[in-house]
Amino acid sequence: LSGFPLMFYALKMSADVLLRKSGFLMTPGRLDVVSTLLLSLIMAVATQTSEETLGGLIGLIGAILGSTLGYIIPAVINLGVARQMSRRDAARRRAVFSGRVRGFKQGSMGTTMGFAEVAFNHVLILFGVGFAVLGTYIELKEWGHH
Protein backbone atom coordinates (compact mmCIF):
# COMPACT_ATOMS: atom_id res chain seq x y z
CA LEU A 1 0.00 0.00 0.00
CA SER A 2 2.75 2.43 0.86
CA GLY A 3 4.32 1.77 -2.54
CA PHE A 4 1.24 3.00 -4.39
CA PRO A 5 0.32 6.47 -3.04
CA LEU A 6 -0.68 7.71 -6.47
CA MET A 7 -3.18 4.86 -6.86
CA PHE A 8 -4.63 5.54 -3.41
CA TYR A 9 -4.89 9.24 -4.24
CA ALA A 10 -6.85 8.36 -7.39
CA LEU A 11 -9.14 6.07 -5.34
CA LYS A 12 -9.69 8.82 -2.76
CA MET A 13 -10.47 11.44 -5.41
CA SER A 14 -12.81 9.07 -7.25
CA ALA A 15 -14.68 8.38 -4.02
CA ASP A 16 -14.90 12.13 -3.41
CA VAL A 17 -16.37 12.76 -6.87
CA LEU A 18 -18.78 9.83 -6.56
CA LEU A 19 -20.01 11.01 -3.16
CA ARG A 20 -20.42 14.61 -4.39
CA LYS A 21 -22.44 13.42 -7.40
CA SER A 22 -24.60 11.38 -5.01
CA GLY A 23 -25.49 14.56 -3.13
CA PHE A 24 -23.16 14.33 -0.14
CA LEU A 25 -21.54 17.57 1.01
CA MET A 26 -17.85 16.74 1.17
CA THR A 27 -15.85 18.92 3.52
CA PRO A 28 -12.12 18.41 4.12
CA GLY A 29 -12.94 16.69 7.42
CA ARG A 30 -15.36 14.28 5.75
CA LEU A 31 -12.81 13.55 3.03
CA ASP A 32 -10.35 12.63 5.80
CA VAL A 33 -12.92 10.23 7.26
CA VAL A 34 -13.52 8.67 3.82
CA SER A 35 -9.74 8.32 3.35
CA THR A 36 -9.38 6.65 6.73
CA LEU A 37 -12.23 4.24 5.99
CA LEU A 38 -10.80 3.34 2.56
CA LEU A 39 -7.34 2.82 4.05
CA SER A 40 -8.82 0.66 6.85
CA LEU A 41 -10.73 -1.44 4.33
CA ILE A 42 -7.62 -1.97 2.21
CA MET A 43 -5.56 -2.92 5.27
CA ALA A 44 -8.27 -5.35 6.48
CA VAL A 45 -8.26 -7.11 3.11
CA ALA A 46 -4.45 -7.10 3.02
CA THR A 47 -4.18 -8.79 6.43
CA GLN A 48 -6.42 -11.64 5.21
CA THR A 49 -4.59 -12.11 1.92
CA SER A 50 -1.62 -14.45 1.67
CA GLU A 51 1.19 -14.66 -0.81
CA GLU A 52 -0.29 -17.92 -2.03
CA THR A 53 -3.53 -16.14 -2.89
CA LEU A 54 -1.83 -13.29 -4.70
CA GLY A 55 0.90 -15.39 -6.34
CA GLY A 56 -1.40 -16.75 -9.03
CA LEU A 57 -2.85 -13.33 -9.77
CA ILE A 58 0.57 -11.73 -10.02
CA GLY A 59 1.74 -14.57 -12.28
CA LEU A 60 -1.30 -14.14 -14.51
CA ILE A 61 -0.76 -10.39 -14.79
CA GLY A 62 2.94 -10.97 -15.48
CA ALA A 63 2.21 -13.49 -18.23
CA ILE A 64 -0.08 -11.11 -20.04
CA LEU A 65 1.63 -7.76 -19.44
CA GLY A 66 5.17 -9.11 -19.74
CA SER A 67 4.56 -10.40 -23.25
CA THR A 68 2.59 -7.30 -24.18
CA LEU A 69 5.25 -4.87 -22.98
CA GLY A 70 8.20 -6.94 -24.18
CA TYR A 71 7.05 -8.07 -27.61
CA ILE A 72 3.76 -6.65 -28.82
CA ILE A 73 3.90 -2.93 -27.98
CA PRO A 74 7.45 -2.31 -29.32
CA ALA A 75 6.57 -4.04 -32.60
CA VAL A 76 3.29 -2.12 -32.96
CA ILE A 77 5.06 1.19 -32.26
CA ASN A 78 7.79 0.33 -34.78
CA LEU A 79 5.22 -0.52 -37.45
CA GLY A 80 3.30 2.71 -36.73
CA VAL A 81 6.45 4.83 -37.02
CA ALA A 82 7.39 3.05 -40.23
CA ARG A 83 3.93 3.74 -41.66
CA GLN A 84 4.26 7.44 -40.84
CA MET A 85 7.76 7.56 -42.34
CA SER A 86 6.53 5.85 -45.48
CA ARG A 87 3.71 8.38 -45.91
CA ARG A 88 6.08 11.29 -45.31
CA ASP A 89 8.63 9.91 -47.75
CA ALA A 90 5.96 9.36 -50.41
CA ALA A 91 4.80 12.98 -50.01
CA ARG A 92 8.40 14.20 -50.34
CA ARG A 93 8.96 12.13 -53.47
CA ARG A 94 5.78 13.49 -55.05
CA ALA A 95 6.87 17.05 -54.24
CA VAL A 96 10.37 16.54 -55.66
CA PHE A 97 9.27 14.77 -58.81
CA SER A 98 6.54 17.30 -59.51
CA GLY A 99 9.18 20.06 -59.45
CA ARG A 100 7.68 21.92 -56.48
CA VAL A 101 10.66 21.18 -54.24
CA ARG A 102 14.30 21.40 -55.32
CA GLY A 103 17.62 20.82 -53.64
CA PHE A 104 17.26 17.31 -52.24
CA LYS A 105 20.44 15.30 -52.42
CA GLN A 106 20.44 11.72 -53.58
CA GLY A 107 19.51 9.49 -50.65
CA SER A 108 18.08 12.32 -48.55
CA MET A 109 14.51 11.19 -49.03
CA GLY A 110 14.51 9.17 -45.80
CA THR A 111 14.20 5.49 -45.38
CA THR A 112 11.26 3.19 -45.33
CA MET A 113 11.09 -0.12 -43.54
CA GLY A 114 11.89 -3.09 -45.76
CA PHE A 115 9.85 -6.26 -46.09
CA ALA A 116 12.13 -8.22 -43.74
CA GLU A 117 11.76 -5.68 -40.93
CA VAL A 118 7.98 -5.51 -41.36
CA ALA A 119 7.80 -9.31 -41.32
CA PHE A 120 10.04 -9.44 -38.24
CA ASN A 121 7.74 -7.02 -36.38
CA HIS A 122 4.71 -9.13 -37.29
CA VAL A 123 6.54 -12.24 -36.05
CA LEU A 124 7.30 -10.42 -32.77
CA ILE A 125 3.60 -9.66 -32.36
CA LEU A 126 2.73 -13.32 -32.98
CA PHE A 127 5.39 -14.46 -30.51
CA GLY A 128 4.08 -11.98 -27.93
CA VAL A 129 0.52 -13.25 -28.31
CA GLY A 130 1.76 -16.85 -28.20
CA PHE A 131 3.85 -16.27 -25.07
CA ALA A 132 0.94 -14.45 -23.39
CA VAL A 133 -1.43 -17.33 -24.15
CA LEU A 134 1.12 -19.97 -23.11
CA GLY A 135 2.03 -18.11 -19.91
CA THR A 136 -1.65 -17.62 -19.06
CA TYR A 137 -2.36 -21.30 -19.67
CA ILE A 138 0.56 -22.43 -17.50
CA GLU A 139 -0.35 -20.00 -14.72
CA LEU A 140 -4.01 -21.03 -14.72
CA LYS A 141 -3.02 -24.70 -14.73
CA GLU A 142 -0.72 -24.17 -11.73
CA TRP A 143 -3.32 -22.00 -10.02
CA GLY A 144 -5.84 -24.83 -10.31
CA HIS A 145 -3.50 -27.21 -8.43
CA HIS A 146 -3.43 -25.04 -5.28
C-alpha positions in Angstrom: 0.0 0.0 0.0 2.8 2.4 0.9 4.3 1.8 -2.5 1.2 3.0 -4.4 0.3 6.5 -3.0 -0.7 7.7 -6.5 -3.2 4.9 -6.9 -4.6 5.5 -3.4 -4.9 9.2 -4.2 -6.9 8.4 -7.4 -9.1 6.1 -5.3 -9.7 8.8 -2.8 -10.5 11.4 -5.4 -12.8 9.1 -7.2 -14.7 8.4 -4.0 -14.9 12.1 -3.4 -16.4 12.8 -6.9 -18.8 9.8 -6.6 -20.0 11.0 -3.2 -20.4 14.6 -4.4 -22.4 13.4 -7.4 -24.6 11.4 -5.0 -25.5 14.6 -3.1 -23.2 14.3 -0.1 -21.5 17.6 1.0 -17.8 16.7 1.2 -15.8 18.9 3.5 -12.1 18.4 4.1 -12.9 16.7 7.4 -15.4 14.3 5.8 -12.8 13.5 3.0 -10.3 12.6 5.8 -12.9 10.2 7.3 -13.5 8.7 3.8 -9.7 8.3 3.4 -9.4 6.7 6.7 -12.2 4.2 6.0 -10.8 3.3 2.6 -7.3 2.8 4.0 -8.8 0.7 6.9 -10.7 -1.4 4.3 -7.6 -2.0 2.2 -5.6 -2.9 5.3 -8.3 -5.4 6.5 -8.3 -7.1 3.1 -4.4 -7.1 3.0 -4.2 -8.8 6.4 -6.4 -11.6 5.2 -4.6 -12.1 1.9 -1.6 -14.5 1.7 1.2 -14.7 -0.8 -0.3 -17.9 -2.0 -3.5 -16.1 -2.9 -1.8 -13.3 -4.7 0.9 -15.4 -6.3 -1.4 -16.7 -9.0 -2.9 -13.3 -9.8 0.6 -11.7 -10.0 1.7 -14.6 -12.3 -1.3 -14.1 -14.5 -0.8 -10.4 -14.8 2.9 -11.0 -15.5 2.2 -13.5 -18.2 -0.1 -11.1 -20.0 1.6 -7.8 -19.4 5.2 -9.1 -19.7 4.6 -10.4 -23.2 2.6 -7.3 -24.2 5.2 -4.9 -23.0 8.2 -6.9 -24.2 7.0 -8.1 -27.6 3.8 -6.6 -28.8 3.9 -2.9 -28.0 7.4 -2.3 -29.3 6.6 -4.0 -32.6 3.3 -2.1 -33.0 5.1 1.2 -32.3 7.8 0.3 -34.8 5.2 -0.5 -37.4 3.3 2.7 -36.7 6.4 4.8 -37.0 7.4 3.1 -40.2 3.9 3.7 -41.7 4.3 7.4 -40.8 7.8 7.6 -42.3 6.5 5.8 -45.5 3.7 8.4 -45.9 6.1 11.3 -45.3 8.6 9.9 -47.8 6.0 9.4 -50.4 4.8 13.0 -50.0 8.4 14.2 -50.3 9.0 12.1 -53.5 5.8 13.5 -55.1 6.9 17.0 -54.2 10.4 16.5 -55.7 9.3 14.8 -58.8 6.5 17.3 -59.5 9.2 20.1 -59.5 7.7 21.9 -56.5 10.7 21.2 -54.2 14.3 21.4 -55.3 17.6 20.8 -53.6 17.3 17.3 -52.2 20.4 15.3 -52.4 20.4 11.7 -53.6 19.5 9.5 -50.6 18.1 12.3 -48.5 14.5 11.2 -49.0 14.5 9.2 -45.8 14.2 5.5 -45.4 11.3 3.2 -45.3 11.1 -0.1 -43.5 11.9 -3.1 -45.8 9.9 -6.3 -46.1 12.1 -8.2 -43.7 11.8 -5.7 -40.9 8.0 -5.5 -41.4 7.8 -9.3 -41.3 10.0 -9.4 -38.2 7.7 -7.0 -36.4 4.7 -9.1 -37.3 6.5 -12.2 -36.1 7.3 -10.4 -32.8 3.6 -9.7 -32.4 2.7 -13.3 -33.0 5.4 -14.5 -30.5 4.1 -12.0 -27.9 0.5 -13.3 -28.3 1.8 -16.8 -28.2 3.8 -16.3 -25.1 0.9 -14.5 -23.4 -1.4 -17.3 -24.2 1.1 -20.0 -23.1 2.0 -18.1 -19.9 -1.6 -17.6 -19.1 -2.4 -21.3 -19.7 0.6 -22.4 -17.5 -0.3 -20.0 -14.7 -4.0 -21.0 -14.7 -3.0 -24.7 -14.7 -0.7 -24.2 -11.7 -3.3 -22.0 -10.0 -5.8 -24.8 -10.3 -3.5 -27.2 -8.4 -3.4 -25.0 -5.3 
